[in-house]
Amino acid sequence: MCGKMSEIVITGIGVISSLGVGREAFWSGCREARSGIKRVSIPEADSMGCNVAGWIDDFDPRRFLSPRVYRRMSRVSRMAVAASCEALEDSGVPLDSGRDRIAVILGTAYGSSSHVEDFYMSLLEGGPRGAQPFLFPETVPNAPASHVAIVNGITGPNTTFSQNEISAECAILFGADLLRHHRADVVLAGGAEELSEMLFFCYQAVGALWKFKTEKEGPVPFEPGGGIVLGEGAAVLVMERGEDALARGARIYGRLRSCVIRGGEADLGHYETKGTRMARAMEEALDAAAMGTGDIDRIHVSANGTGELDRMEHDRIKEMFDRGGEDLEVTPLKYLLGDFGAAGALRAAASLLSLYHRQPLPTVRIGTLLGDPHVPVWTFHPPGRSTGILMTTSTFGGGSATLVFTEASGAGSP
């Protein structure tokens, strides 16, 4: 799928993350390259090969919702709804002017895996009559998007994408297409993921996790190359057509210039190691944006610590952005957040906040993706405008996405 985006802009952002709960706290964590990876409070994790993750230990749904509203929601639904409430308040979109013209499009790889486990265990222990019916609604992946619509009274299109690590990118692309074809006037696009005990154990069982243990509390600096650090979080972007946003005097974070998704061949549980489709996605995204490699001054990669993905991104980006021996700098935000299906929504939010504040995100040398140096050394940059941000994502099982963000035409300075 691909599409040329004509002035699709973002006017609201809501974020729940291990770097900080809320948009401003998240932006502060990104700007400071603060690690959200820490020792997890999962029982028995200390007896395993890994006991760290990018988990959120300070999320209180009461900050956004009343207990009456959230008491039956799963953790992933609570995070999604909280992010949507912040994003809508931030955007200033007048909901009462047409709730049926507002869409909710979210991505999640696993939804509420904790409720899937709890419901299954109740079935095993009590049989069909003992299965807990109040747990079942949260076992379906579209529960978070449904709750977002219910809580906010939104009656427009409602869709959920589950495509592993490009789930949120699929949601953003589809949401932009709804706007382009005037099937919606406002789109809440993004994604949400929760870190559950079952998910942690599954990744551990297949040997995918970074083999690292700590007895200390507090942030842990990630060392790429040894495996994945899981994470969790939610982010919602309020997307509109540029002319509509300007007409109501909305603050504009940036423009989604293009988005391209390409499928590729990969072995089960592995990435497309040659990166053919990733290269194709980058080329087509630049083409759709009417931009060249020289127009991109910031590259946000989806490197997650696995040698397979990181090496492939290193090779393809270096090949495409070869600048006469100049050492490329990239931003691997998953080194701070951990890896999860909806991480693309948080990375997109970080890209847009960077554009709006005219403050580049911290970077590392591209050689860091190959483990040189073993512990990432972050470089902090002075404020300055950006000509374009290119954001790449690849998922295990094949599939690559590229998004290009720029400042929106007619948008003023922050």
Phi, psi and omega in degrees: 000142174206162179195141176272123185266121180260098178053053168269118187241162180247125185243355179209144181222133173228135186220136169237117186211167177286347176274347181158142179267120185103153186302313185291319178295320177298315181297320177298317179296320178296313184297328182266359184054044181279129181286132174262008182272130184205171178298133184271157179260033180274125178305140177075356180298326181294340179269000181258181182282347181220136177225027179234155177196164175273066184261159186258113184257003183230025178274119178240107183300340180295342177291337184242332188221159175275151178305327179300327182278318189261356191298331180263002181276150171285170180299318182294323178292321179298318180294318180297315181294318179300316179296322180293321179296317178295317182296317180294317177297320180296322185284330184073017179297127179283099185299321186290351181279354178162074182293337179281353178255013177250131181251150173240113182233109183238160175236143174205137180282319188233351183062219180267085179295334178292321179287328175300315179295314182297319180293317180296319179294322178294328177291316180295319185282325186245358183074183182306323181283340181264352179297135186278106184296331182289345177277333190299316183305330182276357180278346181270141186298336183274006180301314180301316180295323179295317178296321178302316180293317183295311184297322183265002178067033183267131184240011179278192181307142181221116186219146176235135177250134175235095184225051179053233188280357175248023182299314182291324179297322176299319180296318181295316180297313181295320178298319178296322178295323176301319179292316181301322183265013175057034174270352175204155178258335178220140178231130170265107185240146179162219181186169180208147180210142176247151175262114181248164178299318181297316181296318179300315181292324179296314179294325178294319184296327180267006176073026184272343187277151174299127182277086183214135177228147178219151175258352185271153173268159178102174185299147178240126175289132184277141176246106184291157175110341185256359180136180185276143163253120180288156177217185177205166178153180179211147173212138178232132177250135172268116184250140178216166169287142186303317182295325179291318180295317179293323182297326179263009175069031182286150171285134183246123179283322182174179183244135170277101187284322177197160177210129181227136176234132181229140176268150180219166179272134179204150175292157181304125178080007182238166177267165175285092193297331180283336176072023181299315182286329176295317178298319179296317180298318179296315180299314183290326178293318177295321178298312181295331179274357184056045182229160175246176181298331179290344179274354180260120179245358177220131182237120180251113188260162181259015179313133186233012177099347176278132180303328184296306181289314185298318180294318180297315179296318178305310185294313184290320180291318179297320179296317184282324186252031178301119184239054174063043177088353179295134181284115183290148175244136180226163178245107176263084188295336179292342175294342178256326187267334195088174185251133176199162189301328182262011184301332180301328179293319179289323178293323176295319178299318179296320178298317182289321176295323177297317178297313185296316181276355182053047181228110179299144173289152176302150183232167170232158173298143184298335177296342178298331179295340177261007179090021181235102359281171185293320176259123183304135174253114185272138177253133181254137188245152177289160179301152178175153180289156179246142175274337178174142176247128175251126182241121180255151173213137172229149181238153174294149185088001181094153180118127179223146178228147173225129175242142176239125179244142173220170170295146180278142176295133180088354179279134180276178179284155182294000000 
